[in-house]
Amino acid sequence: MSRFIKSFGYAFSGLGHAIKTQLNFRVHLLALALVTASGYWIKLTITEWLWIIGAAGMVLVTELLNTAIEVLTDLVSPELHPKAKIIKDVSAAAVLVAALTAVAIGLIILIPKLLCHAA
């Protein structure tokens, strides 16, 4: 049981590392805070919240995996190498795809509601 509890400590340590060192992760958290505030203001439905939570989780998970892949790549290939660049570029592309998908989901949900609130 103590190993199980320690694993949470390791996970929170990794999360703290990402927050402290990764600007993009902090930007995603700020965007999530703004979307959350907007969602409360316009009273999203449970289904809409599920889509927002899923999209946000997808972005944060891919950002964390991207960070881990970049650190691992730097560890095994400290010198510049064309394949190391491809690895980093592809993992960054995964974050981009996740973020663009989340933006599309957010816009589909939020724009109609914001337009109704403005009217």
N, CA, C and O atoms as a GROMACS GRO file, in nm:
protein
  476
    1MET      N    1   0.082  -0.120   0.000
    1MET     CA    2   0.000   0.000   0.000
    1MET      C    3   0.087   0.126   0.000
    1MET      O    4   0.050   0.227  -0.060
    2SER      N    5   0.202   0.122   0.067
    2SER     CA    6   0.286   0.241   0.073
    2SER      C    7   0.342   0.275  -0.066
    2SER      O    8   0.359   0.393  -0.099
    3ARG      N    9   0.371   0.172  -0.147
    3ARG     CA   10   0.416   0.198  -0.285
    3ARG      C   11   0.308   0.269  -0.365
    3ARG      O   12   0.336   0.360  -0.442
    4PHE      N   13   0.186   0.226  -0.344
    4PHE     CA   14   0.072   0.287  -0.412
    4PHE      C   15   0.061   0.434  -0.374
    4PHE      O   16   0.043   0.520  -0.460
    5ILE      N   17   0.072   0.464  -0.247
    5ILE     CA   18   0.063   0.603  -0.199
    5ILE      C   19   0.181   0.684  -0.249
    5ILE      O   20   0.165   0.800  -0.288
    6LYS      N   21   0.302   0.624  -0.248
    6LYS     CA   22   0.420   0.694  -0.299
    6LYS      C   23   0.405   0.730  -0.447
    6LYS      O   24   0.455   0.832  -0.492
    7SER      N   25   0.335   0.644  -0.522
    7SER     CA   26   0.318   0.670  -0.665
    7SER      C   27   0.243   0.801  -0.689
    7SER      O   28   0.268   0.869  -0.788
    8PHE      N   29   0.153   0.836  -0.598
    8PHE     CA   30   0.085   0.965  -0.611
    8PHE      C   31   0.184   1.079  -0.592
    8PHE      O   32   0.176   1.181  -0.661
    9GLY      N   33   0.275   1.062  -0.500
    9GLY     CA   34   0.379   1.164  -0.479
    9GLY      C   35   0.464   1.184  -0.603
    9GLY      O   36   0.495   1.297  -0.640
   10TYR      N   37   0.500   1.073  -0.668
   10TYR     CA   38   0.578   1.083  -0.792
   10TYR      C   39   0.499   1.154  -0.901
   10TYR      O   40   0.552   1.237  -0.974
   11ALA      N   41   0.371   1.120  -0.909
   11ALA     CA   42   0.286   1.183  -1.010
   11ALA      C   43   0.273   1.333  -0.985
   11ALA      O   44   0.282   1.412  -1.078
   12PHE      N   45   0.252   1.371  -0.859
   12PHE     CA   46   0.241   1.514  -0.828
   12PHE      C   47   0.374   1.585  -0.850
   12PHE      O   48   0.377   1.702  -0.888
   13SER      N   49   0.484   1.515  -0.826
   13SER     CA   50   0.616   1.572  -0.854
   13SER      C   51   0.631   1.600  -1.003
   13SER      O   52   0.681   1.706  -1.042
   14GLY      N   53   0.588   1.506  -1.085
   14GLY     CA   54   0.593   1.526  -1.230
   14GLY      C   55   0.504   1.640  -1.275
   14GLY      O   56   0.542   1.719  -1.362
   15LEU      N   57   0.386   1.648  -1.216
   15LEU     CA   58   0.296   1.759  -1.247
   15LEU      C   59   0.359   1.892  -1.207
   15LEU      O   60   0.353   1.990  -1.282
   16GLY      N   61   0.418   1.896  -1.090
   16GLY     CA   62   0.486   2.018  -1.044
   16GLY      C   63   0.600   2.056  -1.136
   16GLY      O   64   0.620   2.174  -1.165
   17HIS      N   65   0.675   1.957  -1.182
   17HIS     CA   66   0.785   1.985  -1.276
   17HIS      C   67   0.730   2.049  -1.403
   17HIS      O   68   0.786   2.147  -1.452
   18ALA      N   69   0.622   1.994  -1.456
   18ALA     CA   70   0.563   2.048  -1.580
   18ALA      C   71   0.515   2.191  -1.557
   18ALA      O   72   0.537   2.278  -1.642
   19ILE      N   73   0.452   2.217  -1.445
   19ILE     CA   74   0.401   2.352  -1.418
   19ILE      C   75   0.516   2.450  -1.404
   19ILE      O   76   0.509   2.562  -1.455
   20LYS      N   77   0.623   2.408  -1.336
   20LYS     CA   78   0.737   2.499  -1.313
   20LYS      C   79   0.819   2.524  -1.439
   20LYS      O   80   0.870   2.635  -1.458
   21THR      N   81   0.832   2.423  -1.525
   21THR     CA   82   0.929   2.433  -1.634
   21THR      C   83   0.871   2.448  -1.773
   21THR      O   84   0.943   2.483  -1.866
   22GLN      N   85   0.742   2.421  -1.789
   22GLN     CA   86   0.685   2.418  -1.923
   22GLN      C   87   0.585   2.532  -1.944
   22GLN      O   88   0.472   2.528  -1.894
   23LEU      N   89   0.628   2.633  -2.017
   23LEU     CA   90   0.542   2.748  -2.045
   23LEU      C   91   0.412   2.703  -2.112
   23LEU      O   92   0.304   2.750  -2.076
   24ASN      N   93   0.422   2.614  -2.210
   24ASN     CA   94   0.301   2.571  -2.281
   24ASN      C   95   0.201   2.505  -2.188
   24ASN      O   96   0.080   2.522  -2.205
   25PHE      N   97   0.250   2.429  -2.089
   25PHE     CA   98   0.160   2.365  -1.994
   25PHE      C   99   0.086   2.472  -1.914
   25PHE      O  100  -0.034   2.460  -1.890
   26ARG      N  101   0.158   2.576  -1.872
   26ARG     CA  102   0.093   2.685  -1.798
   26ARG      C  103  -0.007   2.760  -1.886
   26ARG      O  104  -0.112   2.801  -1.838
   27VAL      N  105   0.024   2.777  -2.013
   27VAL     CA  106  -0.069   2.842  -2.107
   27VAL      C  107  -0.197   2.758  -2.119
   27VAL      O  108  -0.308   2.811  -2.120
   28HIS      N  109  -0.181   2.626  -2.130
   28HIS     CA  110  -0.298   2.538  -2.138
   28HIS      C  111  -0.382   2.546  -2.010
   28HIS      O  112  -0.504   2.545  -2.017
   29LEU      N  113  -0.316   2.554  -1.895
   29LEU     CA  114  -0.391   2.567  -1.769
   29LEU      C  115  -0.466   2.700  -1.762
   29LEU      O  116  -0.579   2.705  -1.714
   30LEU      N  117  -0.404   2.807  -1.812
   30LEU     CA  118  -0.472   2.937  -1.816
   30LEU      C  119  -0.593   2.931  -1.909
   30LEU      O  120  -0.701   2.980  -1.875
   31ALA      N  121  -0.576   2.870  -2.025
   31ALA     CA  122  -0.689   2.855  -2.119
   31ALA      C  123  -0.801   2.774  -2.054
   31ALA      O  124  -0.919   2.807  -2.070
   32LEU      N  125  -0.764   2.670  -1.982
   32LEU     CA  126  -0.864   2.588  -1.913
   32LEU      C  127  -0.938   2.670  -1.808
   32LEU      O  128  -1.060   2.656  -1.792
   33ALA      N  129  -0.866   2.754  -1.736
   33ALA     CA  130  -0.931   2.839  -1.635
   33ALA      C  131  -1.030   2.935  -1.700
   33ALA      O  132  -1.140   2.956  -1.648
   34LEU      N  133  -0.992   2.992  -1.814
   34LEU     CA  134  -1.082   3.084  -1.885
   34LEU      C  135  -1.206   3.011  -1.939
   34LEU      O  136  -1.318   3.062  -1.930
   35VAL      N  137  -1.185   2.893  -1.994
   35VAL     CA  138  -1.298   2.814  -2.045
   35VAL      C  139  -1.389   2.773  -1.929
   35VAL      O  140  -1.511   2.776  -1.942
   36THR      N  141  -1.330   2.733  -1.818
   36THR     CA  142  -1.409   2.694  -1.701
   36THR      C  143  -1.493   2.811  -1.650
   36THR      O  144  -1.612   2.794  -1.622
   37ALA      N  145  -1.432   2.928  -1.640
   37ALA     CA  146  -1.507   3.046  -1.596
   37ALA      C  147  -1.620   3.078  -1.693
   37ALA      O  148  -1.732   3.108  -1.651
   38SER      N  149  -1.591   3.071  -1.822
   38SER     CA  150  -1.694   3.096  -1.923
   38SER      C  151  -1.805   2.993  -1.913
   38SER      O  152  -1.923   3.026  -1.925
   39GLY      N  153  -1.767   2.868  -1.891
   39GLY     CA  154  -1.866   2.761  -1.880
   39GLY      C  155  -1.960   2.779  -1.763
   39GLY      O  156  -2.080   2.755  -1.775
   40TYR      N  157  -1.906   2.822  -1.649
   40TYR     CA  158  -1.992   2.849  -1.534
   40TYR      C  159  -2.084   2.967  -1.562
   40TYR      O  160  -2.201   2.967  -1.525
   41TRP      N  161  -2.029   3.069  -1.628
   41TRP     CA  162  -2.106   3.190  -1.657
   41TRP      C  163  -2.224   3.161  -1.750
   41TRP      O  164  -2.333   3.214  -1.731
   42ILE      N  165  -2.200   3.077  -1.851
   42ILE     CA  166  -2.308   3.049  -1.947
   42ILE      C  167  -2.384   2.921  -1.913
   42ILE      O  168  -2.471   2.878  -1.989
   43LYS      N  169  -2.351   2.860  -1.801
   43LYS     CA  170  -2.423   2.743  -1.751
   43LYS      C  171  -2.424   2.627  -1.851
   43LYS      O  172  -2.528   2.590  -1.906
   44LEU      N  173  -2.306   2.571  -1.874
   44LEU     CA  174  -2.296   2.455  -1.962
   44LEU      C  175  -2.376   2.337  -1.905
   44LEU      O  176  -2.391   2.324  -1.784
   45THR      N  177  -2.424   2.254  -1.994
   45THR     CA  178  -2.493   2.132  -1.952
   45THR      C  179  -2.389   2.029  -1.909
   45THR      O  180  -2.270   2.045  -1.934
   46ILE      N  181  -2.435   1.923  -1.845
   46ILE     CA  182  -2.344   1.816  -1.804
   46ILE      C  183  -2.273   1.756  -1.925
   46ILE      O  184  -2.153   1.730  -1.920
   47THR      N  185  -2.346   1.735  -2.031
   47THR     CA  186  -2.285   1.678  -2.153
   47THR      C  187  -2.177   1.772  -2.208
   47THR      O  188  -2.070   1.727  -2.249
   48GLU      N  189  -2.205   1.901  -2.209
   48GLU     CA  190  -2.106   1.997  -2.258
   48GLU      C  191  -1.982   1.997  -2.168
   48GLU      O  192  -1.869   2.004  -2.217
   49TRP      N  193  -2.005   1.990  -2.036
   49TRP     CA  194  -1.890   1.984  -1.943
   49TRP      C  195  -1.807   1.859  -1.970
   49TRP      O  196  -1.684   1.864  -1.964
   50LEU      N  197  -1.872   1.747  -1.998
   50LEU     CA  198  -1.798   1.624  -2.026
   50LEU      C  199  -1.707   1.641  -2.148
   50LEU      O  200  -1.593   1.595  -2.147
   51TRP      N  201  -1.757   1.705  -2.252
   51TRP     CA  202  -1.676   1.730  -2.371
   51TRP      C  203  -1.559   1.823  -2.338
   51TRP      O  204  -1.446   1.798  -2.382
   52ILE      N  205  -1.584   1.928  -2.261
   52ILE     CA  206  -1.478   2.023  -2.224
   52ILE      C  207  -1.373   1.952  -2.138
   52ILE      O  208  -1.253   1.969  -2.161
   53ILE      N  209  -1.417   1.874  -2.040
   53ILE     CA  210  -1.323   1.802  -1.954
   53ILE      C  211  -1.241   1.702  -2.035
   53ILE      O  212  -1.120   1.691  -2.016
   54GLY      N  213  -1.306   1.630  -2.124
   54GLY     CA  214  -1.234   1.534  -2.209
   54GLY      C  215  -1.131   1.602  -2.297
   54GLY      O  216  -1.018   1.554  -2.310
   55ALA      N  217  -1.169   1.714  -2.357
   55ALA     CA  218  -1.078   1.787  -2.445
   55ALA      C  219  -0.960   1.843  -2.365
   55ALA      O  220  -0.845   1.834  -2.408
   56ALA      N  221  -0.989   1.900  -2.250
   56ALA     CA  222  -0.883   1.958  -2.166
   56ALA      C  223  -0.789   1.848  -2.117
   56ALA      O  224  -0.667   1.866  -2.117
   57GLY      N  225  -0.845   1.736  -2.075
   57GLY     CA  226  -0.762   1.625  -2.030
   57GLY      C  227  -0.671   1.575  -2.141
   57GLY      O  228  -0.554   1.544  -2.117
   58MET      N  229  -0.726   1.567  -2.262
   58MET     CA  230  -0.647   1.522  -2.377
   58MET      C  231  -0.527   1.616  -2.400
   58MET      O  232  -0.416   1.569  -2.425
   59VAL      N  233  -0.549   1.745  -2.391
   59VAL     CA  234  -0.441   1.842  -2.413
   59VAL      C  235  -0.337   1.831  -2.302
   59VAL      O  236  -0.217   1.827  -2.331
   60LEU      N  237  -0.381   1.826  -2.177
   60LEU     CA  238  -0.285   1.822  -2.066
   60LEU      C  239  -0.205   1.691  -2.068
   60LEU      O  240  -0.084   1.692  -2.042
   61VAL      N  241  -0.271   1.580  -2.099
   61VAL     CA  242  -0.200   1.452  -2.106
   61VAL      C  243  -0.096   1.454  -2.218
   61VAL      O  244   0.017   1.410  -2.198
   62THR      N  245  -0.134   1.504  -2.336
   62THR     CA  246  -0.036   1.505  -2.446
   62THR      C  247   0.079   1.600  -2.414
   62THR      O  248   0.193   1.574  -2.452
   63GLU      N  249   0.051   1.710  -2.346
   63GLU     CA  250   0.159   1.802  -2.307
   63GLU      C  251   0.254   1.735  -2.208
   63GLU      O  252   0.376   1.751  -2.219
   64LEU      N  253   0.200   1.660  -2.113
   64LEU     CA  254   0.286   1.589  -2.018
   64LEU      C  255   0.368   1.481  -2.088
   64LEU      O  256   0.487   1.466  -2.061
   65LEU      N  257   0.306   1.407  -2.178
   65LEU     CA  258   0.380   1.305  -2.253
   65LEU      C  259   0.487   1.369  -2.341
   65LEU      O  260   0.597   1.315  -2.354
   66ASN      N  261   0.455   1.482  -2.402
   66ASN     CA  262   0.553   1.554  -2.483
   66ASN      C  263   0.674   1.594  -2.398
   66ASN      O  264   0.788   1.580  -2.442
   67THR      N  265   0.649   1.643  -2.278
   67THR     CA  266   0.758   1.682  -2.189
   67THR      C  267   0.844   1.560  -2.154
   67THR      O  268   0.966   1.567  -2.158
   68ALA      N  269   0.779   1.449  -2.121
   68ALA     CA  270   0.854   1.328  -2.088
   68ALA      C  271   0.938   1.280  -2.208
   68ALA      O  272   1.053   1.240  -2.191
   69ILE      N  273   0.880   1.284  -2.326
   69ILE     CA  274   0.952   1.241  -2.446
   69ILE      C  275   1.071   1.332  -2.473
   69ILE      O  276   1.179   1.285  -2.509
   70GLU      N  277   1.051   1.463  -2.456
   70GLU     CA  278   1.162   1.557  -2.478
   70GLU      C  279   1.276   1.534  -2.379
   70GLU      O  280   1.393   1.534  -2.417
   71VAL      N  281   1.243   1.514  -2.251
   71VAL     CA  282   1.346   1.489  -2.150
   71VAL      C  283   1.419   1.359  -2.179
   71VAL      O  284   1.542   1.353  -2.172
   72LEU      N  285   1.344   1.255  -2.213
   72LEU     CA  286   1.406   1.126  -2.246
   72LEU      C  287   1.496   1.138  -2.369
   72LEU      O  288   1.605   1.082  -2.371
   73THR      N  289   1.450   1.211  -2.469
   73THR     CA  290   1.530   1.229  -2.590
   73THR      C  291   1.659   1.303  -2.558
   73THR      O  292   1.766   1.266  -2.608
   74ASP      N  293   1.650   1.406  -2.475
   74ASP     CA  294   1.772   1.479  -2.435
   74ASP      C  295   1.868   1.389  -2.357
   74ASP      O  296   1.990   1.403  -2.369
   75LEU      N  297   1.812   1.298  -2.278
   75LEU     CA  298   1.895   1.207  -2.199
   75LEU      C  299   1.972   1.110  -2.289
   75LEU      O  300   2.092   1.090  -2.271
   76VAL      N  301   1.902   1.050  -2.384
   76VAL     CA  302   1.967   0.947  -2.467
   76VAL      C  303   2.043   1.005  -2.586
   76VAL      O  304   2.128   0.938  -2.645
   77SER      N  305   2.013   1.130  -2.620
   77SER     CA  306   2.081   1.194  -2.732
   77SER      C  307   2.112   1.339  -2.698
   77SER      O  308   2.050   1.430  -2.751
   78PRO      N  309   2.210   1.361  -2.608
   78PRO     CA  310   2.240   1.499  -2.567
   78PRO      C  311   2.293   1.586  -2.682
   78PRO      O  312   2.275   1.708  -2.683
   79GLU      N  313   2.359   1.522  -2.778
   79GLU     CA  314   2.406   1.598  -2.894
   79GLU      C  315   2.293   1.605  -2.997
   79GLU      O  316   2.202   1.522  -2.998
   80LEU      N  317   2.301   1.705  -3.082
   80LEU     CA  318   2.199   1.721  -3.186
   80LEU      C  319   2.203   1.600  -3.280
   80LEU      O  320   2.309   1.557  -3.324
   81HIS      N  321   2.086   1.547  -3.308
   81HIS     CA  322   2.076   1.433  -3.398
   81HIS      C  323   1.946   1.448  -3.477
   81HIS      O  324   1.843   1.482  -3.419
   82PRO      N  325   1.949   1.422  -3.607
   82PRO     CA  326   1.828   1.440  -3.688
   82PRO      C  327   1.709   1.357  -3.639
   82PRO      O  328   1.595   1.404  -3.644
   83LYS      N  329   1.733   1.236  -3.592
   83LYS     CA  330   1.622   1.153  -3.543
   83LYS      C  331   1.569   1.205  -3.410
   83LYS      O  332   1.449   1.196  -3.384
   84ALA      N  333   1.655   1.260  -3.327
   84ALA     CA  334   1.608   1.320  -3.201
   84ALA      C  335   1.517   1.438  -3.232
   84ALA      O  336   1.416   1.459  -3.164
   85LYS      N  337   1.552   1.516  -3.334
   85LYS     CA  338   1.468   1.629  -3.374
   85LYS      C  339   1.330   1.580  -3.421
   85LYS      O  340   1.228   1.640  -3.387
   86ILE      N  341   1.329   1.473  -3.499
   86ILE     CA  342   1.202   1.418  -3.547
   86ILE      C  343   1.116   1.372  -3.429
   86ILE      O  344   0.996   1.399  -3.426
   87ILE      N  345   1.178   1.304  -3.334
   87ILE     CA  346   1.104   1.257  -3.216
   87ILE      C  347   1.040   1.375  -3.144
   87ILE      O  348   0.921   1.370  -3.109
   88LYS      N  349   1.117   1.480  -3.120
   88LYS     CA  350   1.064   1.598  -3.050
   88LYS      C  351   0.956   1.667  -3.133
   88LYS      O  352   0.854   1.709  -3.078
   89ASP      N  353   0.979   1.679  -3.263
   89ASP     CA  354   0.881   1.746  -3.349
   89ASP      C  355   0.749   1.670  -3.355
   89ASP      O  356   0.642   1.730  -3.351
   90VAL      N  357   0.756   1.538  -3.363
   90VAL     CA  358   0.634   1.458  -3.370
   90VAL      C  359   0.558   1.464  -3.238
   90VAL      O  360   0.435   1.472  -3.238
   91SER      N  361   0.629   1.460  -3.126
   91SER     CA  362   0.557   1.468  -2.998
   91SER      C  363   0.497   1.607  -2.979
   91SER      O  364   0.390   1.620  -2.919
   92ALA      N  365   0.564   1.710  -3.027
   92ALA     CA  366   0.506   1.844  -3.023
   92ALA      C  367   0.384   1.853  -3.115
   92ALA      O  368   0.286   1.920  -3.082
   93ALA      N  369   0.389   1.785  -3.228
   93ALA     CA  370   0.275   1.783  -3.320
   93ALA      C  371   0.154   1.716  -3.255
   93ALA      O  372   0.040   1.757  -3.280
   94ALA      N  373   0.177   1.616  -3.172
   94ALA     CA  374   0.066   1.550  -3.101
   94ALA      C  375  -0.004   1.650  -3.010
   94ALA      O  376  -0.127   1.651  -3.001
   95VAL      N  377   0.074   1.734  -2.944
   95VAL     CA  378   0.014   1.837  -2.858
   95VAL      C  379  -0.066   1.936  -2.944
   95VAL      O  380  -0.176   1.975  -2.907
   96LEU      N  381  -0.010   1.975  -3.057
   96LEU     CA  382  -0.078   2.068  -3.145
   96LEU      C  383  -0.211   2.011  -3.193
   96LEU      O  384  -0.312   2.082  -3.191
   97VAL      N  385  -0.213   1.886  -3.234
   97VAL     CA  386  -0.337   1.823  -3.280
   97VAL      C  387  -0.439   1.819  -3.166
   97VAL      O  388  -0.556   1.851  -3.186
   98ALA      N  389  -0.394   1.781  -3.046
   98ALA     CA  390  -0.485   1.776  -2.931
   98ALA      C  391  -0.540   1.916  -2.899
   98ALA      O  392  -0.659   1.932  -2.873
   99ALA      N  393  -0.453   2.015  -2.902
   99ALA     CA  394  -0.496   2.151  -2.870
   99ALA      C  395  -0.594   2.205  -2.975
   99ALA      O  396  -0.693   2.268  -2.939
  100LEU      N  397  -0.567   2.180  -3.102
  100LEU     CA  398  -0.659   2.226  -3.206
  100LEU      C  399  -0.794   2.155  -3.197
  100LEU      O  400  -0.898   2.216  -3.221
  101THR      N  401  -0.791   2.028  -3.162
  101THR     CA  402  -0.916   1.954  -3.142
  101THR      C  403  -0.994   2.013  -3.025
  101THR      O  404  -1.115   2.031  -3.034
  102ALA      N  405  -0.924   2.043  -2.917
  102ALA     CA  406  -0.989   2.104  -2.799
  102ALA      C  407  -1.046   2.241  -2.833
  102ALA      O  408  -1.156   2.275  -2.789
  103VAL      N  409  -0.973   2.318  -2.910
  103VAL     CA  410  -1.025   2.450  -2.951
  103VAL      C  411  -1.152   2.433  -3.033
  103VAL      O  412  -1.249   2.505  -3.013
  104ALA      N  413  -1.152   2.339  -3.125
  104ALA     CA  414  -1.272   2.315  -3.207
  104ALA      C  415  -1.390   2.274  -3.120
  104ALA      O  416  -1.501   2.324  -3.137
  105ILE      N  417  -1.367   2.184  -3.026
  105ILE     CA  418  -1.474   2.141  -2.934
  105ILE      C  419  -1.524   2.260  -2.854
  105ILE      O  420  -1.644   2.281  -2.841
  106GLY      N  421  -1.430   2.338  -2.800
  106GLY     CA  422  -1.468   2.456  -2.720
  106GLY      C  423  -1.548   2.557  -2.800
  106GLY      O  424  -1.647   2.611  -2.752
  107LEU      N  425  -1.505   2.583  -2.923
  107LEU     CA  426  -1.576   2.681  -3.006
  107LEU      C  427  -1.716   2.631  -3.042
  107LEU      O  428  -1.812   2.709  -3.042
  108ILE      N  429  -1.727   2.504  -3.074
  108ILE     CA  430  -1.858   2.448  -3.108
  108ILE      C  431  -1.955   2.460  -2.991
  108ILE      O  432  -2.073   2.487  -3.010
  109ILE      N  433  -1.904   2.440  -2.871
  109ILE     CA  434  -1.990   2.448  -2.752
  109ILE      C  435  -2.013   2.592  -2.708
  109ILE      O  436  -2.126   2.630  -2.678
  110LEU      N  437  -1.907   2.672  -2.704
  110LEU     CA  438  -1.916   2.805  -2.641
  110LEU      C  439  -1.973   2.914  -2.730
  110LEU      O  440  -2.050   2.997  -2.683
  111ILE      N  441  -1.937   2.916  -2.858
  111ILE     CA  442  -1.980   3.028  -2.943
  111ILE      C  443  -2.132   3.044  -2.948
  111ILE      O  444  -2.180   3.155  -2.927
  112PRO      N  445  -2.209   2.939  -2.975
  112PRO     CA  446  -2.355   2.957  -2.980
  112PRO      C  447  -2.411   3.009  -2.846
  112PRO      O  448  -2.500   3.093  -2.844
  113LYS      N  449  -2.357   2.958  -2.737
  113LYS     CA  450  -2.407   3.002  -2.605
  113LYS      C  451  -2.366   3.148  -2.577
  113LYS      O  452  -2.445   3.225  -2.522
  114LEU      N  453  -2.245   3.184  -2.614
  114LEU     CA  454  -2.201   3.322  -2.593
  114LEU      C  455  -2.280   3.418  -2.680
  114LEU      O  456  -2.311   3.530  -2.638
  115LEU      N  457  -2.314   3.376  -2.802
  115LEU     CA  458  -2.395   3.461  -2.888
  115LEU      C  459  -2.536   3.479  -2.832
  115LEU      O  460  -2.593   3.587  -2.844
  116CYS      N  461  -2.591   3.374  -2.772
  116CYS     CA  462  -2.723   3.384  -2.710
  116CYS      C  463  -2.719   3.476  -2.588
  116CYS      O  464  -2.813   3.552  -2.563
  117HIS      N  465  -2.610   3.469  -2.511
  117HIS     CA  466  -2.595   3.557  -2.394
  117HIS      C  467  -2.579   3.702  -2.434
  117HIS      O  468  -2.626   3.792  -2.365
  118ALA      N  469  -2.513   3.724  -2.548
  118ALA     CA  470  -2.490   3.861  -2.595
  118ALA      C  471  -2.616   3.923  -2.652
  118ALA      O  472  -2.630   4.045  -2.653
  119ALA      N  473  -2.707   3.839  -2.698
  119ALA     CA  474  -2.829   3.889  -2.763
  119ALA      C  475  -2.933   3.936  -2.664
  119ALA      O  476  -3.041   3.980  -2.703
   0.00000   0.00000   0.00000
